[in-house]
Amino acid sequence: MSKPRSRIMYIEDKSEGLVGPARIGRVTFSKSGRSVNYRGRSFLKVGNGYKYNHIAHDNGDHFWISGPRKDGQDRLYPESSRPVEIDDDIAEEYWRDIRGES
């Protein structure tokens, strides 16, 4: 049996509004690629959301999940002063491979 495909992604909670808490972390994808799992939660990809592209399977909250940008401007509204947290287990890989810093 093969290991689930994983990737470092940007995850923003849109359930409280357009600018929500955000993280950079490693997600795993379902076989079909229609859902992702992160920290024990499952998120279903949707195509018709307004400012969101995934819905949490457990409670229906809205999330924006996408590949992180090299320039770090992942937020839809980058002028927000809310910090983007980076999971400790991927921080080194993120800064080296995504942002191109040593």
C-alpha angles and dihedrals in degrees: 000000000000126000117255113261113254137189141175107257142175112245121190124180108224096177092101096044143293095312111046139156110301138196141182110222146137117277129187122220128224117242091261093045090231094114138035131205124216128171093344095312128110123218124195118214114237129188103203105052124129106235091340134081104186136049123208109245094216101054110000096249116158123245138178109220120178144140112285118254123241090230093051093238094128099141118095085224103038092178088075113112093212110119123238110227120219118210111243094229093062103028096103093046091046095052093043103040104026104030096030096230126133 
